[in-house]
């Protein structure tokens, strides 16, 4: 694994940029895909958003100042691209956020790339009831096992606020699963 500082330097150097970008994509594509997939739910949509994320990273690497980890910066871009994608889809369809979540869940059940069982589907339904921030925090902490400090960098918020959001999300999910 190439050191992050070296990778950033090579990404900004026109002579080494192409090779460095290939390393970047190969290093982060799977983790970013699953992060995006948990937000947009559908495989094809996740692929599109992932591609848009890497395009934005490529075009914006010159602006990366190194004030956060490269990984956190890319996760922030992936998160924003995912949320923008969903909002555009929602606006185009002329439906509310809740209606969009229900639509995505109904499509998830028929998605050939979804290999979860009934329990996973119930968990996805519970997640769909959460406010956006709680859902993001839960996904990053529970599924991706990210540390609160890293999540705070991605979402640009305090660790204390994240812990509260995660706790509330867990309680709401537990309540939903018990009621179902």
C-alpha positions in Angstrom: 0.0 0.0 0.0 1.4 3.3 -1.1 1.6 6.1 1.6 -1.3 8.6 1.4 1.0 11.6 1.1 2.9 10.0 -1.7 -0.3 9.0 -3.5 -1.7 12.6 -3.2 1.6 14.0 -4.5 1.5 11.5 -7.5 -2.2 12.4 -8.2 -1.3 16.1 -8.5 1.7 15.4 -10.7 0.6 15.2 -14.4 3.4 12.6 -15.2 2.3 10.2 -12.5 -1.4 11.1 -12.3 -2.8 8.2 -14.4 -1.0 5.5 -12.6 -1.7 7.0 -9.2 -5.4 7.3 -10.0 -5.5 3.7 -10.9 -4.0 2.8 -7.5 -6.5 5.1 -5.8 -9.5 3.5 -7.6 -8.2 0.0 -6.9 -7.6 0.8 -3.2 -10.9 2.5 -2.5 -13.5 1.4 -5.0 -14.9 -1.5 -3.0 -15.2 0.4 0.3 -16.7 3.5 -1.5 -19.1 1.2 -3.5 -20.6 -0.3 -0.3 -20.8 3.1 1.4 -22.7 4.4 -1.6 -24.8 1.3 -2.0 -26.1 1.6 1.6 -27.3 5.1 0.8 -28.8 4.5 -2.7 -29.6 0.8 -2.2 -29.6 -0.3 -5.9 -26.5 -1.8 -7.5 -26.8 0.1 -10.8 -27.3 3.4 -9.0 -24.4 2.7 -6.7 -22.2 2.0 -9.8 -23.2 5.3 -11.4 -22.6 7.3 -8.2 -19.3 5.6 -7.6 -18.2 6.6 -11.1 -19.3 10.2 -10.5 -17.5 10.2 -7.2 -14.2 9.1 -8.9 -14.7 11.7 -11.7 -15.2 14.4 -9.0 -12.1 13.2 -7.1 -10.0 13.2 -10.3 -11.2 16.7 -11.2 -10.8 18.1 -7.7 -7.6 16.5 -6.5 -5.7 19.8 -7.0 -8.1 21.4 -4.4 -7.3 18.7 -1.8 -5.2 20.4 0.9 -4.6 17.5 3.2 -6.5 19.0 6.1 -8.3 15.7 6.4 -7.4 12.1 5.3 -7.7 11.4 1.6 -10.1 8.6 2.5 -12.3 11.0 4.6 -12.4 13.5 1.8 -13.4 10.9 -0.8 -16.1 9.5 1.6 -17.5 13.1 1.9 -17.6 13.4 -1.9 -19.2 9.9 -2.1 -21.8 10.8 0.5 -22.7 14.1 -1.1 -22.9 12.5 -4.6 -25.2 9.8 -3.2 -27.5 12.3 -1.4 -27.6 14.5 -4.5 -28.4 11.5 -6.7 -31.3 10.6 -4.5 -32.6 14.1 -4.3 -32.5 14.4 -8.1 -34.3 11.1 -8.5 -36.9 12.2 -5.9 -37.4 15.6 -7.7 -37.6 14.0 -11.1 -40.3 11.5 -9.8 -42.1 14.3 -7.9 -42.2 12.3 -4.7 -41.3 12.9 -1.0 -38.2 11.5 0.7 -40.3 8.9 2.5 -42.0 7.8 -0.8 -38.5 7.6 -2.3 -37.3 5.4 0.5 -40.3 3.1 0.1 -39.7 2.9 -3.6 -36.1 2.0 -3.1 -37.0 -0.7 -0.6 -39.5 -2.2 -2.9 -36.9 -2.4 -5.7 -34.3 -3.8 -3.3 -36.4 -6.9 -2.8 -36.3 -7.6 -6.6 -32.6 -6.5 -7.0 -30.6 -9.5 -8.3 -27.5 -8.1 -6.6 -29.2 -8.0 -3.1 -28.2 -11.2 -1.4 -29.6 -10.4 2.0 -32.2 -12.5 3.8 -35.4 -11.4 5.5 -33.6 -10.0 8.5 -31.4 -7.8 6.3 -34.5 -6.6 4.5 -36.2 -5.8 7.9 -33.0 -3.9 8.9 -33.2 -1.9 5.6 -36.8 -1.1 6.2 -35.9 0.1 9.7 -33.1 2.3 8.3 -35.5 3.8 5.8 -37.4 5.3 8.7 -34.4 7.2 10.1 -33.5 10.8 9.4 -30.7 11.1 6.8 -27.9 12.0 9.3 -28.8 9.1 11.7 -28.9 6.7 8.7 -25.5 7.9 7.5 -23.9 7.6 11.0 -25.4 4.2 11.6 -24.3 2.9 8.2 -20.7 4.1 8.7 -20.4 2.9 12.3 -22.3 -0.4 12.1 -21.6 -1.7 8.6 -18.3 -0.1 7.8 -17.0 -0.1 11.4 -15.6 3.4 11.0 -14.3 5.2 14.1 -16.2 8.2 15.3 -13.2 10.5 14.5 -13.3 9.3 10.9 -17.1 9.7 10.6 -16.7 13.2 12.1 -14.3 14.1 9.4 -16.5 12.8 6.6 -19.7 14.4 7.9 -17.9 17.5 9.2 -19.5 17.3 12.7 -18.6 16.7 16.3 -17.9 13.2 17.7 -20.3 13.9 20.6 -23.1 14.7 18.1 -22.3 11.5 16.2 -22.5 9.4 19.3 -25.9 10.8 20.1 -27.1 10.2 16.5 -25.8 6.6 16.5 -27.5 6.0 19.9 -30.8 7.4 18.7 -30.6 5.4 15.5 -29.9 2.2 17.3 -32.9 2.8 19.7 -35.2 3.6 16.7 -34.1 0.5 14.8 -34.6 -1.7 17.9 -38.0 -0.3 18.4 -38.9 -0.8 14.8 -37.6 -4.4 14.8 -39.5 -5.3 18.0 -42.8 -3.8 16.6 -42.6 -5.6 13.3 
